[in-house]
Amino acid sequence: MNDTQQNDGVGDSQSDDAASRARTMAEQGLHEQARGNIEEADRLLSQALALHPGAVDAVLQQHDAGRAPDARDQATSNRDVERTPPRP
């Protein structure tokens, strides 16, 4: 095995480790957000994004997919549309 192949393996391992740490931080950030600790949530999510944006994206997509849409959003949207004047 040449040096390039060995370095590629090390890089993959480091990338996997960074993704794992970013994922854990993002999950902790969402937990803190749910508890109302917004500053701590922002700190954790910012650090996770700096570490591995793709891992954070995966956590957020998984989080959003696990939650039912809020029915109030549609009602609010409908109300706002009714109040918006037509364009000239």
DSSP file (Angstrom, degrees, kcal/mol; ACC not computed):
  #  RESIDUE AA STRUCTURE BP1 BP2  ACC     N-H-->O    O-->H-N    N-H-->O    O-->H-N    TCO  KAPPA ALPHA  PHI   PSI    X-CA   Y-CA   Z-CA
    1    1 A M              0   0    0      0, 0.0     2,-0.1     0, 0.0     0, 0.0   0.000 360.0 360.0 360.0 135.2    0.0    0.0    0.0
    2    2 A N     >  -     0   0    0      1,-0.1     4,-1.8     4,-0.0     5,-0.2  -0.346 360.0-100.6 -88.7 174.2    1.4    3.4   -0.9
    3    3 A D  H  > S+     0   0    0      1,-0.2     4,-2.6     2,-0.2     5,-0.2   0.847 119.3  56.8 -62.8 -35.3    1.4    6.5    1.3
    4    4 A T  H  > S+     0   0    0      1,-0.2     4,-2.1     2,-0.2    -1,-0.2   0.920 107.3  47.6 -64.7 -43.4   -1.6    8.1   -0.6
    5    5 A Q  H  > S+     0   0    0      1,-0.2     4,-1.6     2,-0.2    -1,-0.2   0.891 112.4  49.6 -64.6 -39.0   -3.8    5.1    0.2
    6    6 A Q  H  X S+     0   0    0     -4,-1.8     4,-1.7     1,-0.2    -2,-0.2   0.914 111.0  49.3 -66.3 -42.3   -2.8    5.1    3.8
    7    7 A N  H  X S+     0   0    0     -4,-2.6     4,-2.7     1,-0.2    -2,-0.2   0.864 106.0  57.2 -65.5 -35.8   -3.5    8.8    4.1
    8    8 A D  H  X S+     0   0    0     -4,-2.1     4,-2.3     1,-0.2    -1,-0.2   0.905 105.8  50.2 -62.1 -40.2   -6.9    8.3    2.5
    9    9 A G  H  X S+     0   0    0     -4,-1.6     4,-1.9     2,-0.2    -1,-0.2   0.889 111.2  48.3 -64.1 -39.9   -7.8    5.8    5.2
   10   10 A V  H  X S+     0   0    0     -4,-1.7     4,-2.4     2,-0.2    -2,-0.2   0.911 110.9  50.9 -67.2 -42.3   -6.8    8.2    7.9
   11   11 A G  H  X S+     0   0    0     -4,-2.7     4,-2.5     1,-0.2    -2,-0.2   0.898 109.6  50.2 -62.0 -41.7   -8.7   11.1    6.4
   12   12 A D  H  X S+     0   0    0     -4,-2.3     4,-2.6     2,-0.2    -1,-0.2   0.903 110.7  49.9 -63.5 -41.1  -11.8    8.9    6.1
   13   13 A S  H  X S+     0   0    0     -4,-1.9     4,-2.1     2,-0.2    -2,-0.2   0.903 112.2  47.1 -64.2 -41.8  -11.5    8.0    9.8
   14   14 A Q  H  X S+     0   0    0     -4,-2.4     4,-2.5     2,-0.2    -2,-0.2   0.887 112.3  50.2 -67.3 -38.9  -11.1   11.6   10.8
   15   15 A S  H  X S+     0   0    0     -4,-2.5     4,-2.5     2,-0.2    -2,-0.2   0.904 110.7  49.1 -65.7 -41.7  -14.0   12.6    8.7
   16   16 A D  H  X S+     0   0    0     -4,-2.6     4,-2.3     2,-0.2    -2,-0.2   0.896 111.9  49.3 -63.2 -40.3  -16.2    9.9   10.3
   17   17 A D  H  X S+     0   0    0     -4,-2.1     4,-2.5     2,-0.2    -2,-0.2   0.914 111.5  48.4 -65.4 -43.4  -15.1   11.0   13.7
   18   18 A A  H  X S+     0   0    0     -4,-2.5     4,-2.7     2,-0.2    -2,-0.2   0.904 111.9  49.8 -63.7 -41.4  -15.9   14.6   13.0
   19   19 A A  H  X S+     0   0    0     -4,-2.5     4,-2.5     2,-0.2    -2,-0.2   0.908 111.2  49.2 -64.0 -41.6  -19.3   13.6   11.6
   20   20 A S  H  X S+     0   0    0     -4,-2.3     4,-2.2     2,-0.2    -2,-0.2   0.922 113.4  45.5 -64.1 -44.8  -20.0   11.6   14.7
   21   21 A R  H  X S+     0   0    0     -4,-2.5     4,-2.4     2,-0.2    -2,-0.2   0.903 113.6  49.7 -65.8 -40.7  -19.0   14.4   17.0
   22   22 A A  H  X S+     0   0    0     -4,-2.7     4,-2.6     2,-0.2    -2,-0.2   0.898 110.1  51.3 -64.6 -40.2  -21.0   17.0   15.0
   23   23 A R  H  X S+     0   0    0     -4,-2.5     4,-2.4     2,-0.2    -2,-0.2   0.923 110.7  48.0 -62.4 -44.6  -24.1   14.7   15.0
   24   24 A T  H  X S+     0   0    0     -4,-2.2     4,-2.3     1,-0.2    -2,-0.2   0.915 112.9  48.4 -62.5 -43.5  -23.9   14.3   18.8
   25   25 A M  H  X S+     0   0    0     -4,-2.4     4,-2.6     2,-0.2    -2,-0.2   0.903 111.1  50.4 -64.1 -41.0  -23.5   18.1   19.3
   26   26 A A  H  X S+     0   0    0     -4,-2.6     4,-2.3     2,-0.2    -2,-0.2   0.906 110.6  49.0 -64.8 -41.6  -26.4   18.8   17.0
   27   27 A E  H  X S+     0   0    0     -4,-2.4     4,-2.0     2,-0.2    -1,-0.2   0.906 112.4  48.3 -63.8 -41.5  -28.6   16.3   18.8
   28   28 A Q  H  X S+     0   0    0     -4,-2.3     4,-2.7     2,-0.2    -2,-0.2   0.894 109.5  54.2 -64.1 -39.1  -27.6   17.9   22.1
   29   29 A G  H  X S+     0   0    0     -4,-2.6     4,-2.2     1,-0.2    -2,-0.2   0.907 108.4  47.7 -61.2 -43.3  -28.4   21.3   20.6
   30   30 A L  H  X S+     0   0    0     -4,-2.3     4,-2.2     2,-0.2    -1,-0.2   0.882 111.3  52.0 -65.2 -37.6  -31.9   20.3   19.7
   31   31 A H  H  X S+     0   0    0     -4,-2.0     4,-1.5     2,-0.2    -2,-0.2   0.929 110.6  47.2 -63.2 -45.3  -32.4   18.9   23.2
   32   32 A E  H  X>S+     0   0    0     -4,-2.7     5,-2.5     1,-0.2     4,-0.6   0.877 109.9  53.8 -64.8 -37.1  -31.3   22.1   24.7
   33   33 A Q  H ><5S+     0   0    0     -4,-2.2     3,-1.1     1,-0.2    -1,-0.2   0.920 107.3  50.6 -62.4 -43.6  -33.5   24.1   22.4
   34   34 A A  H 3<5S+     0   0    0     -4,-2.2    -1,-0.2     1,-0.3    -2,-0.2   0.819 108.5  52.8 -63.8 -30.8  -36.5   21.9   23.5
   35   35 A R  H 3<5S-     0   0    0     -4,-1.5    -1,-0.3    -5,-0.1    -2,-0.2   0.562 121.7-108.6 -81.0  -8.4  -35.6   22.7   27.1
   36   36 A G  T <<5S+     0   0    0     -3,-1.1     2,-1.5    -4,-0.6     3,-0.2   0.513  79.2 131.5  93.9   5.8  -35.6   26.4   26.4
   37   37 A N     >< +     0   0    0     -5,-2.5     4,-2.4     1,-0.2     5,-0.2  -0.588  24.6 165.2 -89.5  74.4  -31.8   26.9   26.6
   38   38 A I  H  >  +     0   0    0     -2,-1.5     4,-2.8     1,-0.2    -1,-0.2   0.872  68.6  51.8 -64.8 -41.1  -31.6   28.8   23.4
   39   39 A E  H  > S+     0   0    0     -3,-0.2     4,-2.2     2,-0.2    -1,-0.2   0.919 112.9  45.3 -63.6 -42.8  -28.1   30.2   23.9
   40   40 A E  H  > S+     0   0    0      2,-0.2     4,-2.6     1,-0.2     5,-0.2   0.898 112.6  51.9 -66.9 -39.2  -26.6   26.8   24.7
   41   41 A A  H  X S+     0   0    0     -4,-2.4     4,-2.7     2,-0.2     5,-0.2   0.928 110.3  48.4 -61.3 -45.7  -28.5   25.3   21.7
   42   42 A D  H  X S+     0   0    0     -4,-2.8     4,-2.4     2,-0.2     5,-0.2   0.910 111.7  50.2 -60.9 -42.7  -27.1   28.0   19.4
   43   43 A R  H  X S+     0   0    0     -4,-2.2     4,-2.3     2,-0.2    -2,-0.2   0.942 113.7  44.2 -61.5 -48.7  -23.6   27.4   20.7
   44   44 A L  H  X S+     0   0    0     -4,-2.6     4,-2.4     1,-0.2    -2,-0.2   0.918 115.4  47.2 -64.5 -44.4  -23.8   23.6   20.2
   45   45 A L  H  X S+     0   0    0     -4,-2.7     4,-2.3    -5,-0.2    -1,-0.2   0.875 111.6  51.3 -67.4 -36.2  -25.4   23.8   16.8
   46   46 A S  H  X S+     0   0    0     -4,-2.4     4,-2.0    -5,-0.2    -1,-0.2   0.922 111.8  46.6 -64.9 -43.9  -22.9   26.4   15.6
   47   47 A Q  H  X S+     0   0    0     -4,-2.3     4,-1.7    -5,-0.2    -2,-0.2   0.909 112.1  50.9 -64.5 -41.1  -19.9   24.3   16.7
   48   48 A A  H  X S+     0   0    0     -4,-2.4     4,-2.8     1,-0.2     8,-0.2   0.907 109.0  51.2 -63.4 -41.5  -21.5   21.2   15.1
   49   49 A L  H  < S+     0   0    0     -4,-2.3    -1,-0.2     1,-0.2    -2,-0.2   0.896 109.4  50.2 -62.0 -40.2  -21.9   23.2   11.8
   50   50 A A  H  < S+     0   0    0     -4,-2.0    -1,-0.2     1,-0.2    -2,-0.2   0.835 114.2  46.2 -66.4 -31.3  -18.3   24.2   11.9
   51   51 A L  H  < S-     0   0    0     -4,-1.7    -2,-0.2     1,-0.2    -1,-0.2   0.928 137.8 -14.1 -78.5 -48.0  -17.2   20.7   12.4
   52   52 A H    >X  -     0   0    0     -4,-2.8     4,-1.5    -5,-0.1     3,-0.7  -0.600  54.5-171.4-161.8  91.3  -19.3   18.9    9.8
   53   53 A P  H 3> S+     0   0    0      0, 0.0     4,-2.4     0, 0.0     5,-0.2   0.829  87.4  58.5 -57.3 -35.3  -22.3   20.6    8.1
   54   54 A G  H 3> S+     0   0    0      1,-0.2     4,-2.0     2,-0.2     5,-0.1   0.877 104.4  50.1 -64.2 -37.8  -23.5   17.4    6.4
   55   55 A A  H <> S+     0   0    0     -3,-0.7     4,-2.0     2,-0.2    -1,-0.2   0.892 110.8  49.6 -67.8 -39.2  -24.0   15.6    9.7
   56   56 A V  H  X S+     0   0    0     -4,-1.5     4,-2.6    -8,-0.2    -2,-0.2   0.914 109.2  52.4 -65.5 -42.5  -25.9   18.6   11.1
   57   57 A D  H  X S+     0   0    0     -4,-2.4     4,-2.5     1,-0.2    -2,-0.2   0.907 108.6  50.7 -58.6 -43.1  -28.1   18.6    8.0
   58   58 A A  H  X S+     0   0    0     -4,-2.0     4,-2.3     2,-0.2    -1,-0.2   0.903 110.7  48.7 -63.2 -41.6  -28.9   14.9    8.5
   59   59 A V  H  X S+     0   0    0     -4,-2.0     4,-2.7     2,-0.2    -2,-0.2   0.929 112.5  47.9 -64.1 -44.9  -29.8   15.4   12.2
   60   60 A L  H  X S+     0   0    0     -4,-2.6     4,-2.6     2,-0.2    -2,-0.2   0.889 112.1  49.0 -65.7 -38.6  -32.1   18.3   11.3
   61   61 A Q  H  X S+     0   0    0     -4,-2.5     4,-2.3    -5,-0.2    -1,-0.2   0.918 112.9  47.5 -65.4 -42.2  -33.8   16.4    8.5
   62   62 A Q  H  X S+     0   0    0     -4,-2.3     4,-1.4    -5,-0.2    -2,-0.2   0.912 112.6  49.8 -64.3 -42.0  -34.3   13.4   10.8
   63   63 A H  H  < S+     0   0    0     -4,-2.7     4,-0.3     1,-0.2     3,-0.2   0.928 113.2  45.4 -62.2 -46.7  -35.7   15.7   13.5
   64   64 A D  H >< S+     0   0    0     -4,-2.6     3,-1.1     1,-0.2    -1,-0.2   0.868 110.3  54.1 -66.4 -36.6  -38.1   17.4   11.1
   65   65 A A  H 3< S+     0   0    0     -4,-2.3    -1,-0.2     1,-0.2    -2,-0.2   0.794 104.9  55.7 -68.5 -27.4  -39.2   14.1    9.6
   66   66 A G  T 3< S+     0   0    0     -4,-1.4     2,-0.4    -3,-0.2    -1,-0.2   0.496  96.8  78.1 -83.7  -3.4  -40.1   12.8   13.1
   67   67 A R  S <  S-     0   0    0     -3,-1.1     3,-0.1    -4,-0.3    -4,-0.0  -0.883  80.5-124.0-111.3 137.3  -42.4   15.6   13.9
   68   68 A A        -     0   0    0     -2,-0.4    -2,-0.1     1,-0.1    -3,-0.0  -0.502  40.4 -97.7 -72.1 144.3  -46.0   16.0   12.6
   69   69 A P        -     0   0    0      0, 0.0     2,-0.6     0, 0.0    -1,-0.1  -0.345  40.4-110.8 -60.2 144.0  -46.6   19.3   10.8
   70   70 A D    >>  -     0   0    0      1,-0.2     3,-1.5    -3,-0.1     4,-0.6  -0.691  19.4-151.7 -81.3 117.7  -48.2   21.9   13.0
   71   71 A A  H >> S+     0   0    0     -2,-0.6     4,-1.4     1,-0.3     3,-0.5   0.779  91.7  68.0 -62.2 -26.5  -51.8   22.4   11.8
   72   72 A R  H 3> S+     0   0    0      1,-0.2     4,-2.7     2,-0.2    -1,-0.3   0.797  88.3  66.5 -65.0 -26.9  -51.7   25.9   13.1
   73   73 A D  H <> S+     0   0    0     -3,-1.5     4,-2.3     1,-0.2    -1,-0.2   0.913 101.3  47.0 -60.9 -41.9  -49.2   26.8   10.4
   74   74 A Q  H <X S+     0   0    0     -4,-0.6     4,-2.8    -3,-0.5    -1,-0.2   0.914 112.5  49.2 -67.0 -42.6  -51.8   26.3    7.7
   75   75 A A  H  X S+     0   0    0     -4,-1.4     4,-2.6     2,-0.2    -2,-0.2   0.918 112.1  48.4 -64.0 -42.1  -54.5   28.3    9.5
   76   76 A T  H  X S+     0   0    0     -4,-2.7     4,-2.6     1,-0.2    -1,-0.2   0.918 112.0  49.9 -63.0 -42.4  -52.1   31.1   10.1
   77   77 A S  H  X S+     0   0    0     -4,-2.3     4,-2.2    -5,-0.2    -2,-0.2   0.925 111.2  48.4 -62.3 -44.8  -51.0   31.0    6.4
   78   78 A N  H  X S+     0   0    0     -4,-2.8     4,-2.0     2,-0.2    -2,-0.2   0.911 111.7  49.7 -62.6 -42.4  -54.7   31.0    5.3
   79   79 A R  H  X S+     0   0    0     -4,-2.6     4,-1.3     1,-0.2    -1,-0.2   0.923 111.2  49.2 -62.9 -44.1  -55.5   34.0    7.6
   80   80 A D  H  X S+     0   0    0     -4,-2.6     4,-0.9     1,-0.2    -1,-0.2   0.875 109.1  52.1 -64.8 -37.1  -52.5   35.9    6.3
   81   81 A V  H >< S+     0   0    0     -4,-2.2     3,-0.6     1,-0.2    -1,-0.2   0.894 106.8  53.8 -65.8 -39.3  -53.4   35.3    2.7
   82   82 A E  H 3< S+     0   0    0     -4,-2.0    -1,-0.2     1,-0.2    -2,-0.2   0.807 110.7  47.1 -64.7 -28.7  -57.0   36.6    3.3
   83   83 A R  H 3< S+     0   0    0     -4,-1.3    -1,-0.2    -3,-0.2    -2,-0.2   0.604  89.1  98.9 -88.5 -13.2  -55.6   39.8    4.8
   84   84 A T  S << S-     0   0    0     -4,-0.9     3,-0.1    -3,-0.6    -4,-0.0  -0.634  74.3-129.6 -81.3 123.0  -53.1   40.4    2.0
   85   85 A P        -     0   0    0      0, 0.0    -2,-0.1     0, 0.0    -1,-0.1  -0.364  30.8 -99.2 -69.0 151.0  -54.4   42.9   -0.6
   86   86 A P        -     0   0    0      0, 0.0     0, 0.0     0, 0.0     0, 0.0  -0.297  40.6-103.7 -66.5 154.2  -54.2   41.9   -4.2
   87   87 A R              0   0    0      1,-0.1    -3,-0.0    -3,-0.1     0, 0.0  -0.549 360.0 360.0 -77.0 142.8  -51.4   43.3   -6.3
   88   88 A P              0   0    0      0, 0.0    -1,-0.1     0, 0.0     0, 0.0   0.512 360.0 360.0 -69.7 360.0  -52.2   46.1   -8.7
